[in-house]
Amino acid sequence: SLQPDMVDVPAGSYPVSAWPSGDLQNVLLPAFRIDRFEATVGQYRACYERGACPWPATTASATRPDYLLDPAFADFPMINIDYDSAGRFCRFMGKRLPTAAEWEVAAAYAPASGRMYRFPWGDEFAPQLTNSAATGAADTMQVGSFRPAGDSPLGASDMAGNIAEWTSDVTAGDLPMNLIKGGSFVDQADSLRTNAADTHSPRASAAWLGVRCVADVH
């Protein structure tokens, strides 16, 4: 099936700081679902083989020349995709890109306490629960490698580290930039906070940037 495992995010009003300014805003969100895992090489390849997704300019990851070609990495996160390719993939899956606010709630919201955590697993950085610069891997790891301890309270994996992820939010200005969330294997703890955001040119891809999709609940 083309529908990978997803987790449910309840409707509600959430304090999010999904913008680089870090200002908190209360955002009212309807219920939605988000992929439990980052989109994998295998999933993206299916989209490419159906003619719905373009193939990236490079098949290499940070340290692996044949990353996108070697079946050994089918369950590793898809990388080297620009904003358009990420959106095409989500549409192929019958889904869409998350907003930065949706992404942040899925990463941070703890239903038991009604709080937003600083990291998916809690308020203190735990280097053993994420693929960050502190891990020393210097490349991607298989999705879900830190389950369940590194998951968000709602059950989403790798919301901190491994790869950063595209959102549909665009910054104002002469050169529109997309917000990306989650940090990656190149980042230190600060960039892995659930409320951290970075900006990235929609036309640029990176070996540390990929996607996970969301679906509306009707």
Buried (B, 14 or more C-beta within 10 A) or exposed (E): EEEBEBBEBBEBEBBBBBBBEEEBEEBEBEEBBBBBBBBBBEBBBBBBEEEEBBBBEEBBBBEBEEBBEBEEBBBBBBBBBBBEBBBBBBBBBEBBBBBBBBBBBBBBBBEEEEBBBBBBBEEEBBBEBBBBBBBEBEBBBBBBBBEEEBBBBBBBBBBBBBBBBBBBBBEEEEEEBBBBBBBBBBBEBEBBBBBBBBBBEBEEBBBBBBBBBBBEEE
